Amino acid sequence: MKYFSEIAFPLFALWALAFLIGIVVVWCMRQWTLRIGFVDRPDPNRKLHRGAISLGGGLSVLLACTVCYFVIRQAYDTQLLRPTKELLQAMEGDAEPLNARQSLLDSGDSQGAEQGEPAVANDHEKVERLLDMSSKRWRVLIVAAVLINFLGLLDDRLPLNGVTKLLLQVAVVAMLSSFWSSPGNVTIFGFTIGLGQISSTLLILWLLATINSVNLIDGADGVTGSFGAVAALAIAVVGLCNHNPDVAIMATVLSASLAAFLVFNRPRATIFLGDNGSMLVGVLLGAMSVMSVSSRGAPQDLWVPIAIMAVPLFDSFVALWRRRLTGRSIYAGDRGHLHHLLLARLSQAGRSPAWIIPIFAGLSAVTGIGAVVSNAVSSDLPALASITLLIGGLIGFKVFGHAELKLALSTVRRHLNRGDGTSQGAHVSIVALQGNRRWEVVWQPLVQFAESNGVSSLRLDLNMPWLHEGYHGTWNCRPLTEVKEQWMVRLPVICYGRVVGRLDVFGQADGNGQFRSIETLSFLVAELQPSIERLLERRETEGQTAVAVRPGSDVADDSDLRPQPPSGAKLKPEPALVTSD
């Protein structure tokens, strides 16, 4: 307790100092980036903000952390910033020498001591080492942060495709891992596991997960700033508990820098992090969350870093799971992330979008507190309980993840219970992933076609992120046979000149029967596009009144929206892949 009582006020003073520096840096960076044209402009598909917005948030955070570090170093030798010096002096009496700690990430420092580097001679030199960024792990982390920021700048300026960006991320974190990793141990559920040489691979996977999860969650004003500021504070507290004051100091600085950025990023934002900022925050939080659990002679707690990063990790897992279940590319954007659904709920409740800030801060605080308690009592249970509370609460209250769970359960049932070859044995699954338009008025005529024409399987996937709409329906009547005995038609669904989804139809090869089925399908598809457009237009005229999607509900009153065979088949399907044997 003495340790924490001595540093509580100085730590707050350090956060306040870094916050003030961050305010100045972010304001200057916003003005400069607007002047040089480094801005994010809206587009009709995913970027729905108004006007050009500065993309200097990532550079601001990096520069603010750098300035704060040098100010803190100078403060120790002067009386200008007495509270900061008191913080270092408090740490001086309780912190353990950095070159005595052994951890998964300390191989560079410990090897240096074994090779004859001079030991810390006195308390003054000990404090100097607290902020000595020349140790191997900090040097490599600084280089990795600069490189990942530069990669993000390239992506913001000259958008990279998903594969290229991922490969470059792998190169950066592999460089970091090659210098950091050494054989070490972790604890999970009370068991100590020796990682051996796979520690490098695990660290690479962890950093890739944190980088991309933070990048994915950075899709609304105030989200990353609020989450990151709280998560960084949790890392600082864990670092202090484990006598890692260098991690605690830099995590506090990062928290204050993100809070300063949040002043300008709250709805409506005047500056964005951009990919350069979200990936930077991801690598710093991922790296320092692991560094914070390093302590002398003790294995690292696996669940503490996971709990700290649980919010973006869960959001990204559900997003990838959703895309896998619907057959979309993992790089396909949508409006099904946690922040999108929360904003939709706030809008329906008539609340300001600024409420997203305390909501994400609260979610991060739940798992952050769980991580701190878990580290303090040396037990996995508090961290696991906080993660369970987060996931269970979001799914249980149908805020996020419930639609994907329903889709996954439906997929499992479909594989376990195959149809018996009749319409009564058909398995139907329809899930409104986002939005509340009544897409069953488009789906049911397709099912009627499938039942009347011997189709084996039908799948419709709609994704309109600019309208906050997503819908997925599957219909299966009988197991598919070998590929050479099947026919398949795959069509893009087009609305208002945009590709809004995909229709897949599978059937059993049956002489000329498949050609009659395809011909019938062509009439139906010809009306699919205007049917969707009429549905969207009808919602506009109804003043955007919410209508819940109820699978199997009576839609007789919507007969005017049903696709009807045109008098003349002037419209042909888009170029389709048709195979039969």
C-alpha positions in Angstrom: 0.0 0.0 0.0 2.9 2.4 0.8 4.1 1.9 -2.8 0.7 3.0 -4.3 0.1 5.8 -1.8 3.4 7.4 -2.6 2.9 7.4 -6.4 -0.9 8.0 -6.7 -0.7 11.8 -6.8 2.5 12.0 -8.9 1.0 9.5 -11.4 -2.1 11.7 -11.7 0.2 14.7 -12.2 2.1 12.8 -14.9 -1.2 12.0 -16.7 -2.3 15.6 -16.5 1.0 16.9 -17.9 0.8 14.4 -20.8 -2.8 15.4 -21.5 -1.9 19.1 -21.7 1.0 18.3 -24.1 -1.3 16.1 -26.1 -3.9 18.9 -26.5 -1.3 21.2 -28.0 0.2 18.5 -30.3 -3.2 17.3 -31.6 -4.4 20.9 -32.3 -1.2 21.7 -34.2 -1.2 18.5 -36.1 -4.8 19.0 -37.2 -4.1 22.4 -38.6 -1.0 21.2 -40.4 -2.6 18.2 -42.0 -5.6 20.2 -43.2 -3.2 22.7 -44.8 -1.2 20.0 -46.7 -4.4 18.1 -47.7 -3.8 14.9 -45.6 -7.5 14.3 -45.0 -10.1 11.6 -45.3 -12.9 12.4 -47.7 -16.4 10.8 -47.7 -17.5 8.2 -50.2 -20.9 6.7 -51.0 -20.2 3.3 -49.6 -18.5 3.2 -46.2 -17.1 6.7 -45.3 -20.3 8.6 -44.4 -18.8 11.6 -42.6 -19.3 15.1 -43.9 -16.5 17.0 -45.5 -12.7 16.5 -45.4 -11.4 15.4 -41.9 -7.8 15.5 -40.9 -6.0 12.1 -40.7 -3.3 13.3 -38.4 -4.5 11.5 -35.2 -1.9 8.8 -35.4 1.0 11.2 -35.9 -0.4 13.2 -33.0 -0.4 10.3 -30.6 3.1 9.3 -31.7 4.5 12.8 -31.4 2.7 13.5 -28.1 4.2 10.3 -26.5 7.7 11.3 -27.8 7.5 14.8 -26.5 6.2 13.6 -23.1 9.1 11.2 -22.8 11.7 13.8 -23.3 9.9 16.2 -20.9 9.8 13.6 -18.2 13.5 12.8 -18.7 14.3 16.5 -18.3 12.0 16.8 -15.3 14.1 14.5 -13.2 17.1 16.8 -13.5 15.2 20.0 -12.9 12.7 21.4 -10.4 10.3 22.6 -13.1 8.1 19.5 -12.8 8.4 18.5 -9.2 5.4 16.0 -9.2 6.9 14.0 -12.0 10.2 13.9 -10.2 8.4 12.7 -7.0 6.8 9.9 -9.1 10.2 8.7 -10.2 11.6 9.0 -6.7 8.7 7.0 -5.3 9.4 4.3 -7.9 13.1 4.5 -7.1 12.6 3.2 -3.6 10.3 0.2 -4.6 11.0 -0.7 -8.2 13.4 -3.6 -8.9 16.3 -3.1 -11.2 15.3 -3.7 -14.8 18.3 -5.8 -15.6 17.3 -8.2 -12.8 13.8 -9.0 -14.3 13.4 -12.1 -16.4 10.5 -12.5 -18.8 9.5 -13.6 -22.2 10.3 -10.1 -23.5 13.5 -9.3 -21.6 16.0 -11.5 -23.3 17.9 -8.6 -24.7 18.4 -6.9 -21.3 19.2 -10.1 -19.4 21.7 -11.3 -22.0 23.4 -8.0 -21.8 23.9 -8.3 -18.0 25.2 -11.8 -18.5 27.7 -10.5 -21.0 29.3 -8.1 -18.6 27.3 -4.9 -18.9 27.9 -2.8 -15.8 25.3 -3.4 -13.0 23.3 -0.5 -11.7 25.6 1.1 -9.2 23.3 3.3 -7.1 19.8 4.5 -6.7 20.2 7.4 -9.0 21.3 5.2 -11.9 18.5 2.9 -11.1 16.0 5.7 -11.7 17.8 6.7 -14.8 17.2 3.1 -16.1 13.4 3.5 -15.5 13.3 5.9 -18.4 16.2 4.5 -20.4 14.7 3.7 -23.8 18.0 2.3 -25.0 17.2 -1.2 -23.7 16.7 -3.6 -26.5 13.0 -4.2 -26.0 12.2 -0.5 -26.0 14.4 0.3 -29.0 12.7 -2.4 -31.0 9.3 -1.3 -29.9 10.0 2.3 -30.9 11.2 1.1 -34.4 8.1 -1.1 -34.8 5.8 1.7 -33.8 7.4 4.1 -36.3 7.2 1.4 -39.1 3.6 0.5 -38.4 2.7 4.2 -38.3 4.4 4.6 -41.7 2.6 1.6 -43.1 -0.7 3.2 -41.9 0.3 6.5 -43.6 0.8 4.6 -46.9 -2.6 2.9 -46.5 -4.3 6.2 -45.7 -2.7 8.0 -48.7 -2.5 5.1 -51.2 -5.0 2.5 -50.0 -3.4 -1.0 -49.9 -5.3 -4.2 -50.5 -5.9 -6.4 -47.5 -3.3 -9.1 -48.4 -0.5 -6.6 -49.0 -1.2 -4.7 -45.7 -1.3 -8.0 -43.8 2.0 -9.1 -45.2 3.7 -5.8 -44.3 2.2 -6.1 -40.8 3.7 -9.6 -40.5 7.1 -8.2 -41.5 7.0 -5.5 -38.8 5.9 -7.7 -35.9 8.2 -10.5 -37.0 11.1 -8.1 -36.7 9.9 -7.1 -33.3 9.4 -10.7 -32.2 12.9 -11.8 -33.4 14.5 -9.3 -31.0 12.1 -9.7 -28.1 11.3 -13.4 -27.8 13.1 -16.0 -25.7 12.0 -19.3 -24.2 9.6 -18.5 -21.3 6.6 -19.8 -19.4 3.0 -18.7 -19.2 0.3 -19.6 -16.7 -3.2 -20.6 -17.7 -5.8 -22.0 -15.3 -3.1 -22.4 -12.7 -0.8 -24.5 -14.9 2.6 -23.4 -16.0 3.3 -24.1 -19.7 6.8 -23.8 -21.2 6.5 -22.1 -24.6 10.0 -22.9 -25.8 10.7 -21.7 -29.4 7.0 -21.2 -30.2 7.0 -18.0 -28.2 8.1 -16.0 -31.2 5.1 -17.3 -33.3 2.7 -16.6 -30.4 3.9 -13.1 -30.0 3.5 -12.4 -33.8 0.0 -13.8 -33.7 -0.9 -11.7 -30.6 0.4 -8.5 -32.1 -1.3 -9.1 -35.4 -4.6 -9.7 -33.5 -4.2 -6.5 -31.5 -3.2 -4.3 -34.5 -6.1 -5.5 -36.7 -8.7 -5.6 -34.0 -8.1 -2.0 -33.0 -8.0 -1.1 -36.7 -11.4 -2.7 -37.2 -13.0 -1.1 -34.1 -11.9 2.3 -35.2 -15.0 2.9 -37.3 -16.8 5.6 -35.3 -15.9 8.9 -33.6 -14.6 8.5 -30.1 -14.4 4.7 -30.0 -10.7 4.0 -30.1 -9.8 7.0 -28.0 -12.2 6.1 -25.2 -11.3 2.4 -25.3 -7.5 3.0 -25.6 -7.3 5.6 -22.9 -8.9 3.2 -20.3 -7.0 0.1 -21.5 -3.7 2.0 -21.3 -4.5 2.9 -17.7 -5.2 -0.7 -16.9 -1.8 -1.6 -18.4 -0.2 1.1 -16.2 -1.7 -0.3 -13.0 -0.7 -3.9 -13.9 2.8 -2.6 -14.7 3.0 -1.0 -11.3 1.8 -4.1 -9.5 4.6 -6.1 -11.2 7.3 -3.5 -10.6 7.5 -2.5 -14.2 7.6 1.3 -13.8 8.9 2.0 -17.3 5.8 0.3 -18.7 3.6 2.1 -16.2 5.0 5.5 -17.2 4.7 5.1 -20.9 1.2 3.5 -20.6 0.1 6.5 -18.6 1.5 8.8 -21.3 -0.3 6.8 -24.0 -3.6 7.0 -22.0 -3.3 10.8 -21.7 -2.3 11.2 -25.3 -5.4 9.3 -26.4 -7.6 11.3 -24.0 -6.2 14.5 -25.6 -6.9 13.1 -29.0 -10.5 12.3 -27.9 -11.2 16.0 -27.2 -11.0 16.5 -31.0 -12.3 13.1 -32.0 -15.6 13.2 -30.1 -18.7 13.3 -32.3 -18.6 15.1 -34.6 -14.9 14.6 -35.0 -12.5 17.1 -36.5 -9.6 14.7 -36.7 -9.3 10.9 -37.3 -6.7 8.4 -36.2 -6.6 6.9 -39.7 -5.0 3.5 -40.3 -1.7 5.0 -39.2 -3.1 5.8 -35.7 -5.3 2.7 -35.2 -2.5 0.3 -36.0 0.0 2.4 -33.9 -2.4 2.2 -30.9 -2.9 -1.6 -31.6 0.8 -2.4 -31.5 1.5 -0.2 -28.5 -1.4 -1.7 -26.4 -0.6 -5.2 -27.5 3.1 -4.9 -26.7 2.8 -3.1 -23.4 0.0 -5.3 -22.2 2.5 -8.2 -22.4 5.3 -6.2 -21.0 3.2 -5.2 -18.0 2.9 -8.8 -16.7 6.7 -9.4 -16.8 8.1 -9.9 -13.3 11.3 -11.5 -12.0 11.4 -15.2 -12.0 7.6 -15.6 -12.5 5.7 -17.0 -15.5 3.5 -14.6 -17.4 -0.3 -14.5 -16.9 -1.9 -15.3 -20.2 -5.4 -13.9 -19.4 -4.4 -10.5 -18.2 -3.4 -9.1 -21.6 -6.4 -10.8 -23.2 -8.8 -9.2 -20.7 -7.3 -5.8 -21.3 -7.8 -6.2 -25.1 -11.1 -8.1 -24.9 -13.4 -5.4 -26.4 -11.7 -5.1 -29.8 -10.7 -8.8 -29.9 -14.4 -9.9 -29.4 -15.6 -7.4 -32.0 -13.1 -8.6 -34.6 -13.8 -12.3 -33.8 -17.5 -11.8 -34.4 -16.8 -9.8 -37.6 -14.6 -12.5 -39.1 -17.1 -15.2 -37.9 -20.0 -13.4 -39.6 -18.1 -13.0 -42.9 -17.1 -16.7 -42.8 -20.6 -17.9 -42.1 -22.1 -15.7 -44.9 -19.4 -16.6 -47.4 -18.1 -13.0 -47.7 -14.5 -12.1 -48.0 -12.8 -11.4 -44.7 -11.9 -8.0 -46.1 -15.6 -7.1 -47.0 -16.8 -4.1 -45.0 -20.1 -4.0 -43.3 -22.0 -2.1 -40.6 -22.2 -5.0 -38.2 -19.5 -4.0 -35.7 -20.2 -3.2 -32.1 -19.9 0.5 -32.5 -22.3 0.5 -35.5 -25.0 -1.4 -33.6 -24.6 0.8 -30.5 -24.9 4.0 -32.6 -28.0 2.6 -34.2 -29.5 1.9 -30.8 -28.6 5.4 -29.6 -30.2 6.9 -32.7 -33.4 4.9 -32.1 -33.5 6.0 -28.5 -33.0 9.7 -29.5 -29.6 9.8 -27.8 -26.6 11.8 -28.9 -23.8 9.7 -30.6 -21.5 11.2 -28.0 -22.8 8.5 -25.6 -20.6 6.0 -27.5 -17.6 7.4 -25.5 -18.7 6.5 -22.0 -20.2 3.2 -23.3 -16.8 2.1 -24.7 -14.9 3.5 -21.8 -17.2 1.5 -19.5 -16.8 -1.8 -21.4 -13.1 -1.3 -21.4 -13.2 -0.6 -17.7 -15.0 -3.8 -16.9 -12.4 -6.0 -18.5 -9.5 -3.7 -17.4 -10.6 -4.0 -13.7 -10.9 -7.8 -14.2 -7.3 -7.9 -15.5 -6.0 -5.7 -12.6 -7.7 -7.9 -10.0 -6.6 -11.1 -11.7 -3.0 -9.9 -11.6 -3.2 -8.8 -8.0 -4.6 -12.0 -6.7 -2.6 -14.3 -9.1 -5.7 -16.0 -10.4 -7.3 -16.3 -13.8 -10.9 -16.2 -12.5 -11.4 -12.4 -12.2 -10.1 -11.9 -15.8 -12.2 -14.7 -17.1 -15.2 -13.4 -15.2 -14.9 -10.0 -16.7 -14.6 -11.4 -20.2 -17.6 -13.6 -19.7 -19.6 -10.6 -18.3 -18.7 -8.6 -21.4 -19.5 -11.3 -24.0 -22.5 -12.6 -22.1 -24.0 -9.2 -21.5 -23.7 -8.1 -25.2 -25.2 -11.3 -26.5 -27.8 -11.8 -23.8 -29.2 -8.3 -24.2 -29.0 -8.7 -28.0 -26.7 -5.8 -28.4 -24.0 -7.5 -30.4 -23.2 -11.1 -31.5 -26.6 -12.6 -31.1 -27.4 -12.6 -34.8 -24.0 -14.3 -35.6 -24.7 -16.9 -32.9 -28.2 -17.6 -34.4 -26.6 -18.0 -37.8 -23.9 -20.3 -36.4 -26.5 -22.5 -34.6 -28.6 -22.6 -37.8 -25.6 -23.8 -39.8 -24.9 -26.5 -37.2 -28.5 -27.7 -37.3 -28.4 -27.8 -41.1 -25.4 -30.1 -41.1 -26.8 -32.3 -38.4 -30.3 -32.6 -39.8 -30.3 -33.1 -43.6 -33.6 -32.8 -45.5 -35.4 -35.9 -46.6 -35.8 -34.8 -50.2 -39.2 -33.1 -49.8 -40.2 -29.6 -49.2 -41.3 -30.7 -45.7 -37.7 -31.6 -45.0 -36.3 -28.3 -46.1 -34.1 -26.4 -43.7 -34.7 -22.6 -43.7 -32.5 -20.0 -42.0 -33.0 -16.2 -42.3 -31.1 -13.8 -40.1 -31.3 -10.0 -40.1 -27.6 -9.1 -39.5 -28.1 -5.4 -39.4 -31.1 -3.1 -40.0 -34.8 -3.9 -39.9 -36.2 -3.7 -43.4 -38.5 -6.6 -44.3 -36.3 -8.5 -46.7 -38.5 -11.6 -46.5 -40.7 -10.0 -49.3 -37.7 -10.6 -51.5 -36.7 -13.9 -49.9 -40.0 -15.8 -50.0 -40.5 -15.7 -53.8 -37.0 -17.2 -54.1 -38.0 -20.0 -51.8 -41.2 -20.6 -53.7 -39.1 -20.8 -56.9 -36.8 -23.3 -55.2 -39.6 -25.5 -54.0 -41.3 -25.6 -57.4 -38.2 -26.3 -59.6 -36.4 -29.0 -57.8 -33.6 -26.7 -56.4 -31.3 -28.3 -53.8 -30.0 -25.2 -52.1 -30.5 -21.5 -52.2 -28.5 -18.7 -50.5 -29.1 -15.0 -50.5 -26.6 -12.6 -48.9 -27.3 -8.8 -48.8 -24.8 -6.3 -47.5 -25.4 -2.5 -47.7 -23.1 -0.8 -45.2 -24.0 2.7 -46.3 -27.7 1.9 -45.3 -26.8 -0.1 -42.2 -28.5 -3.2 -43.7 -27.4 -6.8 -43.8 -29.4 -9.9 -44.4 -28.6 -13.6 -44.9 -31.0 -16.4 -45.9 -30.3 -20.1 -46.7 -32.7 -22.8 -47.9 -31.7 -26.4 -48.2 -34.0 -29.2 -49.3 -31.7 -32.2 -50.1 -28.0 -33.0 -49.7 -25.9 -32.0 -52.7 -24.4 -34.8 -54.8 -21.0 -34.8 -56.4 -19.9 -31.6 -58.1 -20.1 -33.2 -61.6 -23.8 -33.9 -61.0 -24.7 -30.4 -59.9 -25.6 -27.2 -61.6 -25.0 -23.8 -60.0 -25.9 -20.2 -60.8 -24.2 -17.4 -58.9 -25.5 -13.9 -59.5 -24.6 -10.4 -58.1 -27.6 -8.5 -56.7 -27.5 -5.0 -57.9 -29.5 -2.0 -56.6 -29.1 1.6 -57.6 -26.1 0.7 -59.7 -24.3 -0.9 -56.8 -23.6 -4.6 -56.0 -25.5 -5.1 -52.7 -25.2 -8.9 -52.4 -25.1 -12.3 -54.0 -27.6 -15.0 -54.9 -26.4 -18.6 -55.1 -28.6 -21.4 -56.5 -27.7 -25.1 -56.6 -29.5 -28.0 -58.2 -29.3 -31.6 -59.3 -28.4 -32.2 -63.0 -31.6 -33.6 -64.6 -31.4 -33.7 -68.4 -33.0 -30.5 -69.7 -34.7 -29.9 -66.4 -32.0 -27.6 -65.1 -32.3 -25.4 -68.2 -36.0 -24.9 -67.5 -35.1 -24.0 -63.9 -32.5 -21.5 -65.0 -34.9 -19.9 -67.5 -37.5 -19.5 -64.8 -34.9 -18.1 -62.5 -34.0 -15.5 -65.1 -37.5 -14.1 -65.0 -37.4 -13.9 -61.2 -34.0 -12.3 -61.1 -35.1 -9.7 -63.6 -37.5 -8.4 -61.0 -35.2 -8.8 -58.0 -33.4 -5.5 -58.5 -36.5 -3.3 -58.8 -38.2 -5.2 -55.9 -35.3 -4.2 -53.6 -35.5 -0.6 -54.8 -39.2 -0.5 -54.2 -38.6 -1.8 -50.7 -36.0 0.9 -49.9 -38.2 3.6 -51.5 -41.2 2.5 -49.4 -39.1 2.8 -46.2 -38.2 6.3 -47.2 -41.9 7.3 -47.6 -42.8 5.7 -44.3 -40.3 8.1 -42.6 -37.9 5.3 -41.7 -40.4 3.6 -39.4 -38.7 0.6 -37.8 -40.2 -2.7 -38.8 -38.9 -5.9 -37.1 -37.9 -8.8 -39.3 -40.0 -11.8 -38.2 -39.0 -15.0 -40.0 -42.1 -16.7 -41.4 -44.4 -13.7 -40.7 -47.4 -13.0 -43.0 -46.4 -10.6 -45.7 -49.6 -10.7 -47.8 -49.9 -6.9 -47.3 -46.6 -6.5 -49.1 -47.6 -8.2 -52.3 -46.8 -5.1 -54.3 -43.2 -5.6 -53.4 -42.9 -9.2 -54.4 -41.0 -9.9 -57.6 -43.4 -10.7 -60.5 -42.4 -12.2 -63.8 -42.2 -9.3 -66.3 -44.4 -9.2 -69.4 -41.3 -9.5 -71.5 -37.9 -10.9 -70.5 -35.9 -7.9 -71.5 -33.6 -8.0 -68.5 -31.1 -10.8 -68.5 -29.2 -12.0 -65.4 -25.7 -10.7 -65.0 -23.0 -13.0 -66.4 -23.5 -16.2 -64.4 -21.5 -19.3 -63.8 -23.6 -22.2 -64.9 -22.2 -25.7 -64.8 -23.9 -28.9 -65.5 -22.7 -32.3 -66.5 
